[in-house]
């Protein structure tokens, strides 16, 4: 999917707020145009209907998620434990810094019509393989000793997603503190007998 | 809230199907009455509007959740480990046997208007304290040695909820198999250094 233009970005931001507030079904494309300060036909020039805008908003959410995760993964080394911690950190950042994007993914994907759902699923598949690859690499290296790597993968994704339900930007927990705790919990799942060796063993932290 | 009458039960089942299919915003109370085989005024005799029916459907979902969990907890002994495993089993049963109830709780609670939201939250609080009590009892008994009991509690709830996203009744995993695996994963989180054999025996295990 193409990167949204500055004008499209305005529609995406306005539409996201409206969908979060009212839900997709009760949101009106007319209201979104009004709140974006443009005519309805100006909006229709970019998105042919509400469905088309929903798809753009969800795709933008996935783009944001991918960018946040990939930035963390790029900073981490090749070690599966480091990669896992970076992935958890990226997910915590996404859920705490972009809560509306995460919320819409959780609630409105089911409102995509078949063609949009197909495009969206295809797009998501890339992101899912990221976590799968890390877990497989950790299992292959003998680091992740769990008997249930698939359940762990799904559980870790669910755990970090749920942070959005209770995270309070004004509360005492910073995203970094939360990321550290959840990385530890993720490792408790993947390494039920403890890690064979500590992460960054004998190495300087970046 | 009163137990729904047989007639109300028909509206709850029909409305739930419609809300799962179209989302609350796009669902029509007229269609629900039609599919239930009654006139619109017959439906309005029991529920004053779509909002009122949504609240009844969500409350019915919580009733089902509570009944399934409490049945499992009643079968378990007082030991927090047994209670935790029973709670996980109850959650797995709810997610696998009543997927639509769980799905609506995940997606439509935010469509409740303030008064309904207040009633619903009050009702949910009871259920939440169930898991909180188990975790606190396990921590007090020295069985759950995690440094992060609150994160574990939230994580376990998120993990078991997400089972609904991939569970396939035609697949190879029975709810009992899933419950056993997830109870083990929940204990990996709560007891990161392994489970002491009996409470208060003062021994540490690797």
Boltz contact constraints between the chains, C-beta under 6 A:
constraints:
  - contact:
      token1: [A, 23]
      token2: [B, 25]
      max_distance: 6.0
  - contact:
      token1: [A, 23]
      token2: [B, 111]
      max_distance: 6.0
  - contact:
      token1: [A, 25]
      token2: [B, 23]
      max_distance: 6.0
  - contact:
      token1: [A, 25]
      token2: [B, 25]
      max_distance: 6.0
  - contact:
      token1: [A, 25]
      token2: [B, 26]
      max_distance: 6.0
  - contact:
      token1: [A, 26]
      token2: [B, 25]
      max_distance: 6.0
  - contact:
      token1: [A, 107]
      token2: [B, 107]
      max_distance: 6.0
  - contact:
      token1: [A, 111]
      token2: [B, 23]
      max_distance: 6.0
  - contact:
      token1: [A, 148]
      token2: [B, 181]
      max_distance: 6.0
  - contact:
      token1: [A, 151]
      token2: [B, 181]
      max_distance: 6.0
  - contact:
      token1: [A, 154]
      token2: [B, 162]
      max_distance: 6.0
  - contact:
      token1: [A, 155]
      token2: [B, 159]
      max_distance: 6.0
  - contact:
      token1: [A, 155]
      token2: [B, 185]
      max_distance: 6.0
  - contact:
      token1: [A, 158]
      token2: [B, 158]
      max_distance: 6.0
  - contact:
      token1: [A, 158]
      token2: [B, 159]
      max_distance: 6.0
  - contact:
      token1: [A, 158]
      token2: [B, 162]
      max_distance: 6.0
  - contact:
      token1: [A, 159]
      token2: [B, 155]
      max_distance: 6.0
  - contact:
      token1: [A, 159]
      token2: [B, 158]
      max_distance: 6.0
  - contact:
      token1: [A, 162]
      token2: [B, 154]
      max_distance: 6.0
  - contact:
      token1: [A, 162]
      token2: [B, 158]
      max_distance: 6.0
  - contact:
      token1: [A, 181]
      token2: [B, 148]
      max_distance: 6.0
  - contact:
      token1: [A, 181]
      token2: [B, 151]
      max_distance: 6.0
  - contact:
      token1: [A, 185]
      token2: [B, 155]
      max_distance: 6.0
  - contact:
      token1: [A, 185]
      token2: [B, 189]
      max_distance: 6.0
  - contact:
      token1: [A, 188]
      token2: [B, 188]
      max_distance: 6.0
  - contact:
      token1: [A, 188]
      token2: [B, 189]
      max_distance: 6.0
  - contact:
      token1: [A, 188]
      token2: [B, 192]
      max_distance: 6.0
  - contact:
      token1: [A, 189]
      token2: [B, 185]
      max_distance: 6.0
  - contact:
      token1: [A, 189]
      token2: [B, 188]
      max_distance: 6.0
  - contact:
      token1: [A, 192]
      token2: [B, 188]
      max_distance: 6.0
